[in-house]
Amino acid sequence: MSATATPVRLGDYRPPDWRVTDVELIFDLDPAETIVEACLRVVRDGDASAPLQLDGEQLELLSLQVDDRPLEADAYRLDARGLTVFDLPPAASIRTRARIRPAANTALQGLYLSGGAADGFLLTQCEAEGFRRITWFPDRPDVLARYTVTLRADRERYPVLLANGNAVAAGDAGAGRHWARFVDPHPKPCYLFALVAGRLERIEKPFVTAEGRAVTIVVHAQADAIAQCRWALECIQTAMRWDEQRFGRCYDLDVFHVVATHDFTMGAMENKGLNIFNSKYLLADVDEATDEDFRHVLAVVGHEYFHNWSGNRVTCRDWFQLSLKEGLTVYREQEFESDVASRTLRRIEDVRTLWRAQFPEDAGPLSHPVRPAQYSAIDNFYTATVYEKGAEIVRMLATVLGRDGFRRGLDRYFERHDGQAATIEDFLAALGEANGRDLSPWLAWYEQAGTPELSAEGRYDAASGRYALTLRQRLPQAAPGRPLPIPVALALFDAVAAVWRRERKALRRSRTTV
């Protein structure tokens, strides 16, 4: 991922001056040299004098046209950071041809070769800023477009061709090559773009959504791993049904593809309709895997699938809102495993993760808010604070609103922002409006670093029969801020507690006698 020369600041955010409504991509795939033809339909949406600025890195320009006319040299500027096109009409089609070299892509961002030169396959990783290594594009999450993708490749070496969306056509391209075309009807940011081309085995099963859509769930892996993917296939089906029943979220494409590879740089990636996993997070051998192994596959498969709504259909306006998709989806993953496997065990593990990873991060020199005010390199942004603490904030909100209230709020959030890039303020507003509550004080949880300490002191006045509970909140001295809303569950026991105390005393006496 690209490091910037100067820090990127949340306060500097400005909406894009240009939107991209539709993208057509044609790939002539080859590990040594891949040719990418891109046609972007752009519309001015801001400053009338602003040129079109497209991010691009490690790209070789072969041709550039606007509305099917080649540009003169003084009509654009090309440099190491991207492509700038001047004096465009309010709407235009930008067509580029570029040469990229997947086998030489050691950054493993964008399109790269996974595995060896002889038996490897081609795949992509675009979060957070990898798409700019594929073609010139406004590489930011608040630019959402519909994609049509055509893949061409050698049939023997790359018999399987996959991209986001629904497969609409395929055929023979001559000279031992073939092609396949995919259309994704749902607008998405470019970081969710994905393609896979290679020699892969597959297992599949049918699924019918609660809305009546017939879906095929397909898991792809190399021959030495496909037999260990059957549990993952079952987990996907379980996650789909659970998300329908718990949150009313149905799958929205004809096929859901999952690919396992031994050389994927991320743990897993939620690309729209084409999830890619490092195989170590997906495989489970029925003869050797432990119960813990099976639960971990269940959780990670669920997490990436749940992103289909919390991250894909509704995405982040900018990378400062990362916890909007990750914190929310971690919470949804936690609830999934709690309902399907063991709520007690999952909660114990989550608290251990907080104590082991997030609390030390919050108390150390790397302490930062769930939504930091700035960053220098986006690849340093994927932290326990953003994920785990972000999930705990969502859990507190769900506790305050109750199960039904949280569901109402989440329904409103998804319905209002479907196909859009949202902010944490949008999330809190939707939850609050659906429940008639002002949740703006909860924004402090996202803006302040550090772990607050809560102390409780209880006093019972036997004469009046009254119990008083005093709660005090202390913020870290290194990260002072506003008091934070914290839900507290409270229960008082009288007769039951008295019986318990008598039995405990009796047990102690019996032990003493022995």
C-alpha positions as CSV (number, residue, x, y, z in Angstrom):
1,M,0.0,0.0,0.0
2,S,1.2,3.5,-0.8
3,A,2.7,5.7,1.8
4,T,2.0,9.4,1.4
5,A,4.6,12.1,1.5
6,T,2.6,14.1,4.0
7,P,0.0,12.9,6.5
8,V,-3.6,12.4,5.3
9,R,-6.0,14.3,7.6
10,L,-9.7,13.6,8.2
11,G,-10.3,17.4,8.4
12,D,-9.0,17.8,4.8
13,Y,-11.6,15.5,3.3
14,R,-13.4,16.9,0.3
15,P,-15.9,15.1,-2.0
16,P,-14.5,14.1,-5.4
17,D,-14.9,16.6,-8.2
18,W,-15.6,13.8,-10.6
19,R,-17.7,10.6,-10.2
20,V,-17.2,7.4,-12.2
21,T,-20.6,5.9,-13.0
22,D,-19.5,2.9,-15.1
23,V,-16.3,1.0,-15.7
24,E,-15.5,-1.4,-18.6
25,L,-12.3,-3.4,-18.2
26,I,-10.7,-5.8,-20.6
27,F,-7.7,-7.9,-19.5
28,D,-5.4,-9.8,-21.8
29,L,-3.8,-11.8,-19.0
30,D,-0.2,-13.0,-19.0
31,P,2.1,-13.2,-16.0
32,A,4.9,-11.4,-17.8
33,E,2.9,-8.7,-19.5
34,T,-0.8,-8.1,-19.1
35,I,-2.6,-5.5,-21.2
36,V,-5.5,-3.6,-19.4
37,E,-8.0,-1.6,-21.4
38,A,-10.2,0.6,-19.3
39,C,-13.2,2.8,-20.2
40,L,-14.4,5.1,-17.5
41,R,-17.6,7.0,-17.8
42,V,-17.0,10.1,-15.7
43,V,-19.3,13.0,-14.6
44,R,-18.3,16.3,-13.1
45,D,-19.7,16.6,-9.6
46,G,-17.7,19.5,-8.1
47,D,-15.4,22.4,-9.0
48,A,-16.1,23.3,-12.7
49,S,-12.4,24.2,-13.1
50,A,-11.0,21.0,-11.6
51,P,-9.2,18.6,-13.9
52,L,-9.8,14.8,-13.8
53,Q,-7.2,13.3,-11.5
54,L,-6.7,9.5,-11.7
55,D,-4.3,7.6,-9.4
56,G,-1.9,5.2,-11.1
57,E,1.4,3.5,-10.1
58,Q,3.7,1.2,-12.0
59,L,1.6,1.5,-15.2
60,E,2.9,1.9,-18.7
61,L,0.6,4.0,-20.9
62,L,0.0,2.6,-24.3
63,S,-2.9,4.9,-25.4
64,L,-5.3,7.5,-24.1
65,Q,-8.6,8.7,-25.6
66,V,-11.4,11.0,-24.5
67,D,-14.8,10.2,-26.2
68,D,-12.9,8.0,-28.7
69,R,-10.5,10.8,-29.7
70,P,-6.7,10.6,-29.0
71,L,-5.5,13.4,-26.8
72,E,-2.7,15.8,-27.6
73,A,0.3,15.8,-25.3
74,D,-0.6,19.1,-23.7
75,A,-4.2,17.9,-22.8
76,Y,-3.0,15.6,-20.0
77,R,-0.1,15.1,-17.5
78,L,1.4,11.7,-16.7
79,D,3.7,11.2,-13.7
80,A,4.6,8.6,-11.1
81,R,1.5,9.3,-9.0
82,G,-1.1,9.2,-11.8
83,L,-2.8,10.8,-14.8
84,T,-4.4,14.2,-14.9
85,V,-6.7,15.1,-17.8
86,F,-7.5,18.8,-18.5
87,D,-10.4,20.7,-20.1
88,L,-13.0,17.9,-20.1
89,P,-16.7,18.4,-20.8
90,P,-19.1,17.8,-17.9
91,A,-19.4,14.1,-18.9
92,A,-16.9,12.1,-20.9
93,S,-15.6,8.6,-21.6
94,I,-11.9,8.1,-20.7
95,R,-10.3,5.1,-22.4
96,T,-6.8,4.0,-21.5
97,R,-4.6,1.0,-22.5
98,A,-1.8,0.1,-20.0
99,R,0.8,-2.6,-19.7
100,I,1.4,-4.1,-16.2
101,R,3.7,-6.9,-15.2
102,P,2.1,-9.3,-12.6
103,A,5.1,-11.6,-12.1
104,A,7.3,-8.6,-11.3
105,N,4.7,-7.1,-8.8
106,T,6.6,-7.8,-5.6
107,A,4.3,-5.4,-3.7
108,L,1.6,-8.0,-4.1
109,Q,-1.0,-5.1,-4.5
110,G,-3.1,-4.9,-7.6
111,L,-2.7,-7.9,-10.0
112,Y,0.1,-10.3,-9.2
113,L,1.3,-13.9,-9.7
114,S,0.6,-16.2,-6.8
115,G,2.8,-19.3,-6.6
116,G,5.5,-20.4,-9.0
117,A,5.9,-19.3,-12.6
118,A,4.9,-22.8,-13.9
119,D,1.9,-23.6,-11.8
120,G,0.9,-20.3,-10.2
121,F,-2.2,-18.3,-10.9
122,L,-3.1,-14.6,-11.2
123,L,-5.1,-12.8,-8.6
124,T,-5.7,-9.3,-7.1
125,Q,-5.6,-7.5,-3.8
126,C,-6.9,-4.0,-4.0
127,E,-7.6,-2.9,-0.5
128,A,-6.7,-0.3,0.4
129,E,-4.8,1.3,-2.6
130,G,-4.0,-1.5,-4.9
131,F,-6.3,-0.8,-7.8
132,R,-4.1,2.1,-9.0
133,R,-1.6,-0.6,-9.9
134,I,-4.1,-2.1,-12.4
135,T,-5.3,1.0,-14.2
136,W,-5.7,4.8,-13.7
137,F,-8.7,5.5,-11.5
138,P,-9.8,7.8,-8.6
139,D,-8.6,5.2,-6.0
140,R,-10.7,6.3,-3.1
141,P,-13.6,4.5,-1.5
142,D,-16.2,7.2,-2.0
143,V,-16.2,6.7,-5.8
144,L,-18.6,3.9,-6.6
145,A,-19.2,2.5,-10.1
146,R,-20.8,-0.5,-11.9
147,Y,-18.2,-2.8,-13.5
148,T,-18.2,-4.9,-16.6
149,V,-15.1,-7.0,-16.9
150,T,-13.8,-9.2,-19.7
151,L,-10.9,-11.6,-19.1
152,R,-8.8,-13.2,-21.8
153,A,-6.2,-15.8,-21.2
154,D,-4.5,-19.0,-22.3
155,R,-7.0,-21.8,-21.8
156,E,-4.6,-24.5,-20.7
157,R,-2.7,-22.4,-18.2
158,Y,-5.8,-20.4,-16.9
159,P,-8.8,-22.6,-17.4
160,V,-10.7,-20.8,-14.6
161,L,-11.5,-17.1,-15.1
162,L,-13.3,-15.2,-12.3
163,A,-14.3,-11.6,-11.6
164,N,-16.9,-9.8,-9.5
165,G,-20.5,-10.1,-10.4
166,N,-22.5,-12.4,-12.6
167,A,-21.0,-14.4,-15.5
168,V,-22.9,-13.3,-18.6
169,A,-20.9,-14.7,-21.5
170,A,-17.8,-16.8,-22.3
171,G,-16.2,-18.2,-25.4
172,D,-13.2,-19.2,-27.5
173,A,-10.7,-16.4,-28.3
174,G,-8.6,-18.4,-30.8
175,A,-4.9,-19.4,-30.7
176,G,-5.5,-21.5,-27.6
177,R,-7.1,-18.6,-25.6
178,H,-10.6,-18.1,-24.2
179,W,-12.6,-15.3,-22.6
180,A,-15.2,-14.7,-20.0
181,R,-17.3,-11.6,-19.2
182,F,-18.8,-10.6,-15.8
183,V,-21.2,-7.8,-14.9
184,D,-21.6,-6.5,-11.3
185,P,-24.9,-4.6,-11.1
186,H,-24.1,-3.2,-7.7
187,P,-22.0,0.0,-7.4
188,K,-18.7,-0.6,-5.6
189,P,-15.5,1.2,-4.8
190,C,-12.4,0.0,-6.7
191,Y,-10.8,-1.5,-3.6
192,L,-13.5,-4.3,-3.9
193,F,-12.5,-5.2,-7.4
194,A,-11.2,-8.7,-7.9
195,L,-10.1,-11.2,-10.5
196,V,-8.7,-14.7,-10.4
197,A,-7.3,-16.7,-13.2
198,G,-5.7,-20.1,-12.9
199,R,-5.9,-23.9,-12.6
200,L,-8.2,-24.5,-9.7
201,E,-10.5,-27.3,-8.5
202,R,-14.0,-26.5,-7.2
203,I,-16.8,-27.8,-5.0
204,E,-20.2,-26.2,-4.9
205,K,-23.7,-26.4,-3.5
206,P,-27.0,-24.7,-4.3
207,F,-28.7,-22.2,-2.0
208,V,-32.1,-20.4,-2.2
209,T,-32.3,-17.0,-0.4
210,A,-35.3,-15.9,1.6
211,E,-36.2,-13.7,-1.3
212,G,-36.3,-16.7,-3.6
213,R,-33.0,-16.1,-5.5
214,A,-31.3,-19.3,-6.6
215,V,-27.6,-19.0,-5.7
216,T,-24.7,-21.3,-6.3
217,I,-22.0,-21.3,-3.6
218,V,-18.6,-22.3,-5.1
219,V,-15.3,-22.8,-3.3
220,H,-12.2,-22.9,-5.5
221,A,-8.7,-24.1,-4.4
222,Q,-5.6,-25.8,-5.7
223,A,-5.8,-29.6,-6.1
224,D,-3.9,-30.3,-2.9
225,A,-6.3,-28.2,-0.8
226,I,-9.8,-28.7,-2.3
227,A,-10.7,-31.7,-0.1
228,Q,-10.2,-29.6,3.0
229,C,-12.7,-26.9,1.9
230,R,-15.9,-28.8,2.5
231,W,-16.4,-27.4,6.0
232,A,-15.9,-23.9,4.6
233,L,-18.6,-24.6,2.0
234,E,-21.0,-25.6,4.8
235,C,-20.0,-22.5,6.8
236,I,-20.9,-20.2,3.9
237,Q,-24.4,-21.6,3.7
238,T,-24.8,-21.3,7.4
239,A,-23.7,-17.7,7.4
240,M,-26.0,-16.8,4.5
241,R,-29.0,-18.2,6.3
242,W,-28.1,-16.6,9.7
243,D,-27.7,-13.2,8.1
244,E,-31.2,-13.5,6.6
245,Q,-32.7,-14.5,9.9
246,R,-30.9,-12.3,12.3
247,F,-30.4,-9.1,10.2
248,G,-32.6,-9.5,7.2
249,R,-29.7,-9.4,4.7
250,C,-30.0,-11.6,1.7
251,Y,-27.3,-12.4,-0.9
252,D,-27.7,-10.5,-4.2
253,L,-25.8,-12.2,-7.0
254,D,-26.2,-15.5,-8.8
255,V,-23.0,-17.0,-7.6
256,F,-20.9,-16.5,-4.5
257,H,-17.3,-17.4,-5.2
258,V,-14.6,-18.2,-2.6
259,V,-11.0,-18.8,-3.6
260,A,-8.3,-20.3,-1.3
261,T,-4.7,-19.7,-2.2
262,H,-1.5,-20.5,-0.3
263,D,0.2,-17.2,-1.3
264,F,-2.5,-14.5,-0.5
265,T,-1.0,-11.5,1.3
266,M,-4.0,-10.7,3.4
267,G,-5.8,-13.1,5.8
268,A,-8.9,-12.8,3.7
269,M,-10.6,-10.2,1.5
270,E,-14.3,-9.5,1.1
271,N,-14.3,-8.5,-2.7
272,K,-17.9,-8.3,-3.9
273,G,-19.1,-11.8,-4.7
274,L,-15.5,-13.1,-5.0
275,N,-13.9,-13.6,-1.5
276,I,-10.2,-14.5,-1.5
277,F,-8.6,-16.3,1.5
278,N,-5.2,-17.3,2.5
279,S,-5.8,-21.1,2.6
280,K,-4.6,-21.4,6.2
281,Y,-7.7,-19.6,7.3
282,L,-10.1,-21.7,5.2
283,L,-8.9,-25.3,5.3
284,A,-10.0,-27.9,7.9
285,D,-9.1,-31.6,7.7
286,V,-11.9,-33.6,9.2
287,D,-9.4,-36.2,10.5
288,E,-7.0,-33.8,12.1
289,A,-8.7,-30.4,12.7
290,T,-9.7,-29.6,16.3
291,D,-13.0,-28.0,17.4
292,E,-11.2,-24.8,17.6
293,D,-10.0,-25.1,14.0
294,F,-13.6,-25.6,12.9
295,R,-14.8,-22.6,14.9
296,H,-12.1,-20.3,13.4
297,V,-13.1,-21.3,9.9
298,L,-16.7,-20.6,10.7
299,A,-15.8,-17.2,12.1
300,V,-13.6,-16.0,9.3
301,V,-15.9,-17.2,6.5
302,G,-18.8,-15.5,8.3
303,H,-16.8,-12.3,8.7
304,E,-16.0,-12.0,5.0
305,Y,-19.5,-12.9,3.9
306,F,-21.1,-10.4,6.2
307,H,-19.1,-7.7,4.6
308,N,-21.4,-8.1,1.6
309,W,-23.7,-5.6,3.3
310,S,-21.5,-4.0,6.1
311,G,-18.7,-2.8,3.8
312,N,-19.8,-3.6,0.2
313,R,-23.4,-2.6,-0.3
314,V,-22.7,0.2,2.2
315,T,-19.0,1.2,2.2
316,C,-16.8,3.8,3.8
317,R,-16.7,7.4,2.7
318,D,-12.9,7.5,3.4
319,W,-10.4,5.3,5.2
320,F,-10.9,7.1,8.5
321,Q,-14.2,5.4,8.6
322,L,-12.6,2.0,8.4
323,S,-14.2,0.8,11.7
324,L,-17.6,1.5,10.1
325,K,-17.1,-1.7,8.1
326,E,-14.6,-3.6,10.2
327,G,-15.9,-2.9,13.7
328,L,-19.5,-3.5,12.7
329,T,-18.6,-6.7,10.8
330,V,-16.5,-8.0,13.7
331,Y,-19.6,-7.6,15.9
332,R,-21.7,-9.4,13.3
333,E,-19.1,-12.2,13.2
334,Q,-19.1,-12.4,17.0
335,E,-22.9,-12.7,17.1
336,F,-22.9,-15.3,14.3
337,E,-20.4,-17.6,16.1
338,S,-22.2,-17.0,19.4
339,D,-25.6,-18.1,18.0
340,V,-24.2,-21.0,15.9
341,A,-21.5,-22.3,18.3
342,S,-21.0,-21.1,21.8
343,R,-21.9,-17.6,23.1
344,T,-19.9,-18.0,26.3
345,L,-16.8,-19.3,24.7
346,R,-16.8,-16.7,22.0
347,R,-17.2,-13.9,24.6
348,I,-14.4,-15.2,26.7
349,E,-12.1,-15.2,23.6
350,D,-13.1,-11.7,22.6
351,V,-12.4,-10.3,26.0
352,R,-9.0,-12.1,26.0
353,T,-8.2,-10.5,22.7
354,L,-9.0,-7.1,24.2
355,W,-6.8,-7.7,27.2
356,R,-4.0,-9.2,25.1
357,A,-3.9,-6.9,22.1
358,Q,-6.2,-3.9,22.3
359,F,-5.7,-2.7,25.9
360,P,-1.9,-2.6,25.6
361,E,-2.3,-0.8,22.2
362,D,-4.5,1.8,23.9
363,A,-2.1,2.3,26.8
364,G,1.1,2.4,24.7
365,P,2.9,4.8,22.4
366,L,0.8,3.6,19.5
367,S,-2.5,4.5,21.2
368,H,-5.0,6.1,18.7
369,P,-8.8,6.6,18.5
370,V,-11.0,4.2,16.6
371,R,-11.3,7.0,14.1
372,P,-7.9,8.7,14.0
373,A,-7.6,12.3,12.8
374,Q,-4.7,11.5,10.4
375,Y,-2.5,8.8,9.0
376,S,0.8,8.6,7.1
377,A,0.4,5.2,5.6
378,I,-2.9,3.4,5.3
379,D,-1.4,0.0,5.8
380,N,-0.7,0.9,9.4
381,F,-4.5,1.6,10.0
382,Y,-5.6,-2.1,10.4
383,T,-5.3,-2.3,14.2
384,A,-6.9,-4.0,17.2
385,T,-8.3,-0.6,18.1
386,V,-10.1,-0.2,14.8
387,Y,-11.4,-3.8,14.7
388,E,-11.8,-5.0,18.2
389,K,-12.6,-1.8,20.1
390,G,-14.7,-0.8,17.2
391,A,-16.7,-4.0,17.7
392,E,-17.1,-3.3,21.4
393,I,-18.6,0.1,20.7
394,V,-21.2,-1.5,18.4
395,R,-21.9,-4.1,21.1
396,M,-22.6,-1.3,23.6
397,L,-24.9,0.4,21.1
398,A,-26.7,-2.9,20.6
399,T,-27.0,-3.3,24.4
400,V,-28.5,0.2,24.8
401,L,-31.0,-0.2,22.0
402,G,-31.9,-3.8,22.6
403,R,-32.0,-6.6,20.0
404,D,-35.1,-5.3,18.2
405,G,-34.0,-1.7,18.4
406,F,-30.6,-2.4,17.0
407,R,-32.1,-4.4,14.2
408,R,-34.5,-1.4,13.4
409,G,-31.5,1.0,13.3
410,L,-29.4,-1.3,11.2
411,D,-32.2,-1.8,8.7
412,R,-32.5,2.0,8.4
413,Y,-28.8,2.4,7.9
414,F,-28.6,-0.2,5.1
415,E,-31.8,1.1,3.4
416,R,-30.7,4.7,3.6
417,H,-27.1,4.2,2.4
418,D,-27.4,1.2,0.0
419,G,-25.0,1.9,-2.8
420,Q,-23.3,4.8,-1.0
421,A,-20.2,5.6,1.0
422,A,-21.1,6.4,4.6
423,T,-19.6,7.8,7.8
424,I,-19.7,6.9,11.4
425,E,-22.0,9.9,11.9
426,D,-24.4,8.4,9.3
427,F,-24.4,5.1,11.3
428,L,-25.2,6.7,14.6
429,A,-27.9,8.9,13.0
430,A,-29.7,5.9,11.5
431,L,-29.6,3.9,14.7
432,G,-30.8,6.9,16.7
433,E,-33.6,8.0,14.4
434,A,-35.0,4.4,14.2
435,N,-35.3,4.4,18.0
436,G,-36.1,8.0,18.8
437,R,-32.8,8.6,20.6
438,D,-29.9,11.0,20.3
439,L,-26.7,8.9,19.9
440,S,-24.4,11.7,19.1
441,P,-22.6,11.4,22.5
442,W,-21.4,8.0,21.3
443,L,-19.2,9.8,18.8
444,A,-16.7,10.4,21.7
445,W,-15.9,6.7,21.7
446,Y,-14.7,7.0,18.1
447,E,-12.7,10.2,18.6
448,Q,-10.9,9.6,21.9
449,A,-8.0,7.2,22.5
450,G,-7.4,5.3,25.7
451,T,-9.3,2.8,27.9
452,P,-11.6,4.4,30.5
453,E,-11.7,2.8,33.9
454,L,-15.1,2.4,35.7
455,S,-15.3,1.9,39.4
456,A,-18.4,0.9,41.3
457,E,-19.3,1.3,45.0
458,G,-22.5,-0.2,46.4
459,R,-24.1,0.7,49.8
460,Y,-27.1,-0.9,51.3
461,D,-29.2,0.9,54.0
462,A,-31.0,-1.8,55.9
463,A,-33.1,0.6,57.9
464,S,-34.6,2.2,54.7
465,G,-34.3,-0.9,52.5
466,R,-32.4,1.2,49.9
467,Y,-29.3,0.2,47.9
468,A,-27.2,3.0,46.4
469,L,-24.7,2.3,43.6
470,T,-22.1,5.0,42.8
471,L,-20.3,4.7,39.4
472,R,-17.2,6.7,38.6
473,Q,-15.4,6.9,35.3
474,R,-11.8,7.9,34.9
475,L,-10.2,8.7,31.6
476,P,-6.5,8.1,30.9
477,Q,-4.3,11.1,31.9
478,A,-2.4,10.7,28.6
479,A,-5.7,10.9,26.6
480,P,-8.2,13.1,28.4
481,G,-11.5,13.8,26.8
482,R,-15.3,13.9,27.3
483,P,-17.0,11.4,29.6
484,L,-18.0,8.3,27.6
485,P,-21.5,6.7,27.7
486,I,-21.2,3.2,29.1
487,P,-24.2,0.8,29.6
488,V,-24.2,-1.0,32.9
489,A,-26.2,-4.2,33.6
490,L,-27.5,-4.3,37.2
491,A,-29.2,-7.0,39.2
492,L,-30.1,-7.1,42.9
493,F,-30.5,-10.4,44.8
494,D,-32.2,-10.7,48.2
495,A,-33.6,-14.0,49.3
496,V,-31.7,-16.0,46.8
497,A,-28.5,-14.4,47.9
498,A,-29.2,-15.1,51.5
499,V,-29.8,-18.8,50.8
500,W,-26.5,-18.9,48.8
501,R,-24.6,-17.3,51.7
502,R,-26.0,-19.8,54.2
503,E,-25.1,-22.7,51.9
504,R,-21.6,-21.4,51.4
505,K,-21.1,-21.0,55.2
506,A,-22.4,-24.6,55.7
507,L,-20.0,-25.9,53.1
508,R,-17.1,-24.1,54.8
509,R,-18.0,-25.6,58.2
510,S,-18.2,-29.1,56.7
511,R,-14.7,-28.6,55.1
512,T,-13.4,-27.4,58.5
513,T,-14.8,-30.4,60.3
514,V,-13.2,-32.8,57.8
